Amino acid sequence: MEKLSNPQKTIEILQKYQFVFQKRFGQNFLIDPHVLEKIMAAAQIGPEDCVLEIGPGIGTMTQYLAERAARVVAVEIDEGLIPILQETLKDYGNVTLIRADILKVDIKELAQEYGGGRPFKVVANLPYYITTPIVMGLLEGDAPVESITVMVQKEVADRMQAGPGSKDYGALSLAVQYYADPYIAANVPPNCFIPRPNVGSAVIRLTRHAVPPVHVEDPALLFRIIRASFNQRRKTLVNSLNNSQELACTKEEAAQALEYLGLGPSVRGEALTLEEFAGIANYLSGHIGERTEADA
């Protein structure tokens, strides 16, 4: 079958099935072979790999993946796309198509069934409205995932890769970088999609850390501190931690933690590195807890 990365072929398939784009699924289909090659290069797919594709659409990227990987498991939420995928992927015997919501799928079970328990390489053109829940769900859980190469809104890719002091730096940057090493492989303009999105896109690869780059006694506390630090960006870290609805932290305790790390009382969260946040969490571990209704 002719490659779907040819825009004319994509239009032909969509017209044949009278496909109607679903806004609720954030559907924008990639039609640029150069971008697809960049995604393949970033994902580093080899003949031994088992790939999990999220949202295959009409199968454009699935075809590229199937030609390179040992096995592709494609999870699609839109029931209307299943008959299209059954046609466009019929020549690829190493593709398994599953109609499901990726947020409700047991990825460990899929890896066991289709990849002998080996970690997946995840590749996806993600719906922009649900990018963060999907990415963090893959990173935070115990899903066997080696890397994640995804097309996302450029603004979100910038936030994932951002460092201290930049306007894009925030809770998402720190959460992603705790679990993985982010690398933006390509920027992608709107004219590479049908229909054209209103924003620019980017391909980002997240290579999962074998172990987190920082040691923390209580990771849950670390992320409560991080969220508190960026909920009110203009406030000092001392005030942000004290005001948090998730933490029972006094100004004195927050100031002591900063002093212990050699940081001044006027510092803001956006200036701190992941290592410094880990230091604060380790200092406060055992001294503070979650704020209860009685504390509020």
ZISUL-V753485 format. One record per residue. N is the residue number from 0. SS is DSSP state (H for helix, E for strand, - for the rest). PHI is phi in degrees with one decimal (NA if undefined). PSI is psi in radians with two decimals (none if undefined). Layout:
# ZISUL-V753485
n:N ss:SS phi:PHI psi:PSI
n:N ss:SS phi:PHI psi:PSI
This chain:
# ZISUL-V753485
n:0 ss:- phi:NA psi:2.48
n:1 ss:- phi:-62.9 psi:2.50
n:2 ss:- phi:-61.5 psi:2.41
n:3 ss:- phi:-73.5 psi:-0.20
n:4 ss:- phi:-69.4 psi:-0.21
n:5 ss:- phi:-76.6 psi:2.01
n:6 ss:H phi:-53.6 psi:-0.65
n:7 ss:H phi:-63.1 psi:-0.66
n:8 ss:H phi:-68.1 psi:-0.69
n:9 ss:H phi:-59.9 psi:-0.84
n:10 ss:H phi:-61.9 psi:-0.71
n:11 ss:H phi:-59.9 psi:-0.80
n:12 ss:H phi:-64.8 psi:-0.79
n:13 ss:H phi:-61.6 psi:-0.71
n:14 ss:H phi:-70.3 psi:-0.68
n:15 ss:H phi:-57.6 psi:-0.73
n:16 ss:- phi:-96.6 psi:0.09
n:17 ss:- phi:48.2 psi:0.82
n:18 ss:- phi:-72.2 psi:2.36
n:19 ss:- phi:-112.4 psi:2.15
n:20 ss:- phi:-64.5 psi:2.38
n:21 ss:- phi:-101.8 psi:1.94
n:22 ss:H phi:-59.3 psi:-0.62
n:23 ss:H phi:-65.5 psi:-0.33
n:24 ss:H phi:-101.4 psi:0.01
n:25 ss:- phi:58.0 psi:0.85
n:26 ss:- phi:-86.6 psi:2.09
n:27 ss:- phi:-138.9 psi:1.96
n:28 ss:E phi:-91.4 psi:2.31
n:29 ss:E phi:-74.6 psi:2.33
n:30 ss:- phi:-132.1 psi:0.45
n:31 ss:- phi:-120.8 psi:1.95
n:32 ss:H phi:-62.9 psi:-0.54
n:33 ss:H phi:-65.1 psi:-0.70
n:34 ss:H phi:-67.7 psi:-0.70
n:35 ss:H phi:-61.2 psi:-0.69
n:36 ss:H phi:-65.6 psi:-0.63
n:37 ss:H phi:-66.0 psi:-0.67
n:38 ss:H phi:-64.7 psi:-0.76
n:39 ss:H phi:-60.9 psi:-0.74
n:40 ss:H phi:-65.7 psi:-0.72
n:41 ss:H phi:-67.0 psi:-0.67
n:42 ss:H phi:-74.3 psi:-0.36
n:43 ss:- phi:53.7 psi:0.93
n:44 ss:- phi:-80.3 psi:2.27
n:45 ss:- phi:-121.7 psi:2.99
n:46 ss:- phi:-65.7 psi:-0.20
n:47 ss:- phi:-98.9 psi:-0.09
n:48 ss:- phi:-82.5 psi:2.59
n:49 ss:E phi:-109.8 psi:2.13
n:50 ss:E phi:-109.4 psi:2.39
n:51 ss:E phi:-106.5 psi:2.01
n:52 ss:E phi:-103.1 psi:2.26
n:53 ss:E phi:-103.8 psi:2.13
n:54 ss:- phi:69.8 psi:1.14
n:55 ss:- phi:-69.1 psi:-0.23
n:56 ss:- phi:66.4 psi:-2.05
n:57 ss:- phi:-101.5 psi:0.08
n:58 ss:- phi:100.7 psi:0.21
n:59 ss:H phi:-57.8 psi:-0.95
n:60 ss:H phi:-76.9 psi:-0.49
n:61 ss:H phi:-59.0 psi:-0.69
n:62 ss:H phi:-60.0 psi:-0.78
n:63 ss:H phi:-63.6 psi:-0.74
n:64 ss:H phi:-65.5 psi:-0.75
n:65 ss:H phi:-63.9 psi:-0.51
n:66 ss:- phi:-76.2 psi:-0.21
n:67 ss:- phi:-116.3 psi:-0.51
n:68 ss:- phi:-100.2 psi:2.83
n:69 ss:- phi:-71.7 psi:-0.68
n:70 ss:E phi:-149.9 psi:2.43
n:71 ss:E phi:-123.1 psi:2.16
n:72 ss:E phi:-107.4 psi:1.96
n:73 ss:E phi:-107.0 psi:2.11
n:74 ss:E phi:-108.3 psi:2.05
n:75 ss:E phi:-123.0 psi:2.28
n:76 ss:- phi:-85.5 psi:-0.46
n:77 ss:- phi:-86.3 psi:1.93
n:78 ss:H phi:-59.5 psi:-0.53
n:79 ss:H phi:-66.6 psi:-0.32
n:80 ss:H phi:-89.2 psi:-0.26
n:81 ss:H phi:-60.2 psi:-0.84
n:82 ss:H phi:-63.2 psi:-0.56
n:83 ss:H phi:-65.3 psi:-0.82
n:84 ss:H phi:-62.8 psi:-0.63
n:85 ss:H phi:-63.5 psi:-0.53
n:86 ss:H phi:-80.5 psi:-0.87
n:87 ss:H phi:-69.7 psi:-0.35
n:88 ss:- phi:-111.7 psi:0.17
n:89 ss:- phi:-62.7 psi:-0.42
n:90 ss:- phi:-88.1 psi:0.02
n:91 ss:- phi:-111.2 psi:1.75
n:92 ss:- phi:-74.3 psi:-0.17
n:93 ss:- phi:-99.4 psi:0.27
n:94 ss:E phi:-108.4 psi:2.26
n:95 ss:E phi:-110.8 psi:2.16
n:96 ss:E phi:-102.6 psi:2.21
n:97 ss:E phi:-125.4 psi:2.20
n:98 ss:E phi:-91.0 psi:1.88
n:99 ss:- phi:-167.0 psi:2.90
n:100 ss:- phi:-90.0 psi:2.07
n:101 ss:H phi:-58.5 psi:-0.49
n:102 ss:H phi:-71.0 psi:-0.23
n:103 ss:H phi:-113.5 psi:0.10
n:104 ss:- phi:-89.6 psi:2.46
n:105 ss:- phi:-86.3 psi:1.69
n:106 ss:H phi:-68.5 psi:-0.58
n:107 ss:H phi:-61.7 psi:-0.70
n:108 ss:H phi:-66.1 psi:-0.71
n:109 ss:H phi:-62.3 psi:-0.75
n:110 ss:H phi:-63.0 psi:-0.66
n:111 ss:H phi:-68.0 psi:-0.74
n:112 ss:H phi:-73.0 psi:-0.70
n:113 ss:H phi:-109.5 psi:-0.25
n:114 ss:H phi:-128.8 psi:0.26
n:115 ss:- phi:62.2 psi:0.44
n:116 ss:- phi:87.3 psi:-0.08
n:117 ss:- phi:-67.0 psi:2.59
n:118 ss:- phi:-63.9 psi:2.51
n:119 ss:E phi:-77.4 psi:2.63
n:120 ss:E phi:-99.9 psi:2.07
n:121 ss:E phi:-90.4 psi:2.30
n:122 ss:E phi:-133.9 psi:2.35
n:123 ss:E phi:-162.5 psi:2.61
n:124 ss:E phi:-102.9 psi:1.64
n:125 ss:- phi:-80.3 psi:2.51
n:126 ss:- phi:-62.9 psi:2.27
n:127 ss:H phi:-67.0 psi:-0.50
n:128 ss:H phi:-70.9 psi:-0.28
n:129 ss:H phi:-128.5 psi:0.33
n:130 ss:H phi:-57.2 psi:-0.93
n:131 ss:H phi:-62.9 psi:-0.82
n:132 ss:H phi:-58.2 psi:-0.65
n:133 ss:H phi:-69.6 psi:-0.86
n:134 ss:H phi:-62.4 psi:-0.82
n:135 ss:H phi:-69.6 psi:-0.56
n:136 ss:H phi:-62.7 psi:-0.68
n:137 ss:H phi:-69.1 psi:-0.65
n:138 ss:H phi:-81.2 psi:-0.71
n:139 ss:H phi:-77.2 psi:-0.55
n:140 ss:- phi:-80.5 psi:-2.93
n:141 ss:- phi:-101.9 psi:0.40
n:142 ss:- phi:-63.2 psi:2.37
n:143 ss:- phi:-75.8 psi:1.60
n:144 ss:E phi:-128.0 psi:2.14
n:145 ss:E phi:-85.8 psi:-0.73
n:146 ss:E phi:-153.8 psi:2.81
n:147 ss:E phi:-132.5 psi:2.03
n:148 ss:E phi:-117.2 psi:1.98
n:149 ss:E phi:-136.3 psi:2.61
n:150 ss:E phi:-89.8 psi:2.16
n:151 ss:E phi:-137.1 psi:2.99
n:152 ss:E phi:-60.1 psi:2.39
n:153 ss:H phi:-56.3 psi:-0.68
n:154 ss:H phi:-59.6 psi:-0.67
n:155 ss:H phi:-71.5 psi:-0.70
n:156 ss:H phi:-61.2 psi:-0.73
n:157 ss:H phi:-61.7 psi:-0.69
n:158 ss:H phi:-67.2 psi:-0.68
n:159 ss:H phi:-63.2 psi:-0.61
n:160 ss:H phi:-93.9 psi:-0.20
n:161 ss:- phi:-64.3 psi:2.65
n:162 ss:- phi:-113.9 psi:3.04
n:163 ss:- phi:-53.7 psi:2.47
n:164 ss:- phi:91.9 psi:-0.24
n:165 ss:- phi:-92.3 psi:2.75
n:166 ss:- phi:-67.0 psi:-0.42
n:167 ss:- phi:-84.4 psi:-0.21
n:168 ss:- phi:-72.2 psi:2.33
n:169 ss:- phi:-170.7 psi:-2.81
n:170 ss:H phi:-60.9 psi:-0.66
n:171 ss:H phi:-65.6 psi:-0.72
n:172 ss:H phi:-55.2 psi:-0.86
n:173 ss:H phi:-69.2 psi:-0.69
n:174 ss:H phi:-64.4 psi:-0.80
n:175 ss:H phi:-63.2 psi:-0.79
n:176 ss:H phi:-72.8 psi:-0.32
n:177 ss:H phi:-68.0 psi:-0.64
n:178 ss:H phi:-97.5 psi:-0.44
n:179 ss:E phi:-151.9 psi:2.87
n:180 ss:E phi:-100.1 psi:1.97
n:181 ss:E phi:-88.6 psi:2.49
n:182 ss:E phi:-145.2 psi:2.08
n:183 ss:E phi:-81.1 psi:2.03
n:184 ss:E phi:-90.3 psi:-0.49
n:185 ss:E phi:-164.7 psi:2.55
n:186 ss:E phi:-98.6 psi:2.46
n:187 ss:E phi:-128.6 psi:2.10
n:188 ss:- phi:-75.4 psi:2.82
n:189 ss:H phi:-59.8 psi:-0.49
n:190 ss:H phi:-73.4 psi:0.06
n:191 ss:H phi:-90.0 psi:0.11
n:192 ss:E phi:-129.0 psi:2.72
n:193 ss:E phi:-122.5 psi:2.18
n:194 ss:- phi:-69.5 psi:2.89
n:195 ss:- phi:-72.4 psi:2.23
n:196 ss:- phi:-73.4 psi:2.91
n:197 ss:- phi:-86.7 psi:-0.06
n:198 ss:- phi:-131.1 psi:2.81
n:199 ss:- phi:-74.4 psi:2.76
n:200 ss:E phi:-124.8 psi:2.96
n:201 ss:E phi:-150.8 psi:2.61
n:202 ss:E phi:-97.1 psi:2.16
n:203 ss:E phi:-125.0 psi:2.40
n:204 ss:E phi:-108.2 psi:2.25
n:205 ss:E phi:-112.5 psi:1.93
n:206 ss:E phi:-95.1 psi:2.05
n:207 ss:E phi:-67.1 psi:2.36
n:208 ss:- phi:-70.3 psi:2.43
n:209 ss:- phi:-63.2 psi:-0.72
n:210 ss:- phi:-136.5 psi:2.62
n:211 ss:- phi:-56.7 psi:2.59
n:212 ss:- phi:-71.9 psi:-0.20
n:213 ss:- phi:-130.0 psi:2.64
n:214 ss:- phi:-98.6 psi:2.21
n:215 ss:- phi:-130.5 psi:2.44
n:216 ss:- phi:-66.1 psi:-0.62
n:217 ss:- phi:-139.3 psi:1.60
n:218 ss:H phi:-57.2 psi:-0.62
n:219 ss:H phi:-62.3 psi:-0.69
n:220 ss:H phi:-66.1 psi:-0.72
n:221 ss:H phi:-53.8 psi:-0.82
n:222 ss:H phi:-74.7 psi:-0.46
n:223 ss:H phi:-67.3 psi:-0.69
n:224 ss:H phi:-66.0 psi:-0.75
n:225 ss:H phi:-62.7 psi:-0.83
n:226 ss:H phi:-60.3 psi:-0.75
n:227 ss:H phi:-61.8 psi:-0.65
n:228 ss:H phi:-67.7 psi:-0.47
n:229 ss:H phi:-108.8 psi:-0.05
n:230 ss:H phi:-65.5 psi:-0.56
n:231 ss:- phi:-132.8 psi:1.44
n:232 ss:- phi:-59.4 psi:-0.53
n:233 ss:- phi:-81.2 psi:-0.24
n:234 ss:- phi:-83.3 psi:2.73
n:235 ss:- phi:-68.2 psi:2.79
n:236 ss:H phi:-61.9 psi:-0.66
n:237 ss:H phi:-58.1 psi:-0.84
n:238 ss:H phi:-69.9 psi:-0.66
n:239 ss:H phi:-62.0 psi:-0.77
n:240 ss:H phi:-68.0 psi:-0.68
n:241 ss:H phi:-66.6 psi:-0.59
n:242 ss:H phi:-85.0 psi:-0.17
n:243 ss:- phi:-64.1 psi:2.41
n:244 ss:- phi:-78.7 psi:-0.16
n:245 ss:- phi:-98.9 psi:-0.27
n:246 ss:E phi:-121.1 psi:2.54
n:247 ss:- phi:-104.6 psi:1.28
n:248 ss:- phi:-122.5 psi:2.16
n:249 ss:- phi:-82.2 psi:2.84
n:250 ss:H phi:-60.4 psi:-0.65
n:251 ss:H phi:-63.7 psi:-0.77
n:252 ss:H phi:-64.2 psi:-0.74
n:253 ss:H phi:-63.1 psi:-0.76
n:254 ss:H phi:-64.4 psi:-0.66
n:255 ss:H phi:-65.2 psi:-0.69
n:256 ss:H phi:-63.7 psi:-0.75
n:257 ss:H phi:-65.8 psi:-0.73
n:258 ss:H phi:-62.4 psi:-0.71
n:259 ss:H phi:-59.3 psi:-0.60
n:260 ss:- phi:-90.3 psi:0.01
n:261 ss:- phi:78.4 psi:0.43
n:262 ss:- phi:-106.7 psi:2.55
n:263 ss:- phi:-77.2 psi:2.78
n:264 ss:- phi:-68.9 psi:-0.26
n:265 ss:- phi:-95.3 psi:0.07
n:266 ss:- phi:-67.0 psi:2.56
n:267 ss:- phi:-108.2 psi:2.75
n:268 ss:H phi:-56.8 psi:-0.62
n:269 ss:H phi:-65.3 psi:-0.21
n:270 ss:H phi:-94.3 psi:-0.16
n:271 ss:- phi:-92.7 psi:2.53
n:272 ss:- phi:-84.3 psi:2.96
n:273 ss:H phi:-59.7 psi:-0.69
n:274 ss:H phi:-62.4 psi:-0.68
n:275 ss:H phi:-70.3 psi:-0.67
n:276 ss:H phi:-63.1 psi:-0.69
n:277 ss:H phi:-62.4 psi:-0.70
n:278 ss:H phi:-62.3 psi:-0.73
n:279 ss:H phi:-63.3 psi:-0.79
n:280 ss:H phi:-61.7 psi:-0.75
n:281 ss:H phi:-67.4 psi:-0.64
n:282 ss:H phi:-66.3 psi:-0.74
n:283 ss:H phi:-83.1 psi:-0.26
n:284 ss:E phi:-59.1 psi:2.23
n:285 ss:- phi:91.0 psi:-0.27
n:286 ss:- phi:-100.1 psi:-0.54
n:287 ss:E phi:-127.7 psi:2.90
n:288 ss:- phi:-140.5 psi:-2.81
n:289 ss:E phi:-77.4 psi:2.52
n:290 ss:- phi:-76.1 psi:2.25
n:291 ss:- phi:-93.8 psi:3.01
n:292 ss:- phi:-61.2 psi:-0.57
n:293 ss:- phi:-68.3 psi:-0.53
n:294 ss:- phi:-76.3 psi:-0.55
n:295 ss:- phi:-67.3 psi:none
